[in-house]
Amino acid sequence: MFKFDHVGITTTEKKENEFYYEPNKVWITDSETHPFHIEWLRYEPDSPVTEMIRKNPHIGYCVDSLKDVNLEGLELILGPMIIDEHKIVAFYKYMDGSIIELMENH
């Protein structure tokens, strides 16, 4: 079961209250504080994140378990990775080219 969480959009502008995620060299805002659940991402020039993710928006969904998700039509392009002690995320490309982020909270 997928539960909508946010829309992720790349920006080059600094945003208020962004935090730095060192492994991916990216500044991220908390989508829960945005009235329309927008997550802004500002990548460092040497970020290891693929251009496909950096240059395109993504839709984030919460799932109960990444292991139990039906991944038919999805191709893993980043992760899974532990963002903090409570969240594991993975990015996928859907067969139509859209980018989906799945997040497991525990």
N, C-alpha and C positions, 0 to 999 in steps of 0.2 A: 504494500500500500504506500503510495506516494502522497506526502502532505506538502503543499506549496510552502516555501519559506522565504525566498527572495529572488530578485533579478540582480545579477552581477554585471556591472558595466565598467569598462576600463576608462580611466581618465588620466590626464597629465597634470591636473591641478591638485594642489594640496587641499585636503578636506578636514574639517573640524573633527577632532576625536578619532583620527585614524590611528591604527596600531601597526607595528612592523612585524611581519612574519619572516624571520631570517632565512629559513631554508629555501624559500621561493623568492626572496628579495622583492617583497611586495608590501605596500602599505594598504591596509584594508579598513573600511568603516564597518560599524555594526548595523546591519540591516534592520534590526529590531528597533532602532531609534529613528528610522526614517519612516514618514507617514505612509509611503507606498512600498516599503520593504525593498529599497534599493541598496545594494552593497557596492560601494565604489572601490575600485582596485587601481592602484598606481604602482606600476612595475619599475624597478631599477633597470637601467639599460642592459646590465649583465644578468638579468633574471634567468634562471634555468627553465622557466615555464615556457612551453611551446608557443610559437607565434599564433597558432590556431586559437588558443585560449586567450592570449593577450589581446588579440585584435577583434574578438567577437564577444558579444554578451552571452551570458549563460543563465539558465534557470536552476535555482537550487531547491531541492526537495529533501525533506526529512524522511528517513526510513527506519523501521525497527531494527533491521539487521542487514548490513551490506552482503553478508554471506547468503541470505535467504531471498534476495531480490531476483526477480526474473530479468535477466540481462539480454533477452532476445532483442536483436536490433541495435544493441549498444556495443560500442568498441571502447575499451579502456584507453584513455590518453594521458592520464596523470593520477598517480596514487595507487592504492589508498595510502593516506598519510594521516598521522595524528597531529591535529592542530593544537589542541591542548589536552589536558588529561580527561576531558569529557567528550571529545568529538573526533571522529574519524571521517575523512572525506575522500571522495574519488570523483574524477571528472571523466565523462564519457561523451563520445560523439554518437549521436543517433543517426540512423541510416539516411535521414533527410538532410544531414549536415548540422543540425542544431547541437548545441553543447549543453549537457545536463550535469549538474553537480548533485551527487547523492551524499547525504550526511547521516551518520549514525551517532546519536547521542547516548552516552551511557554514564 
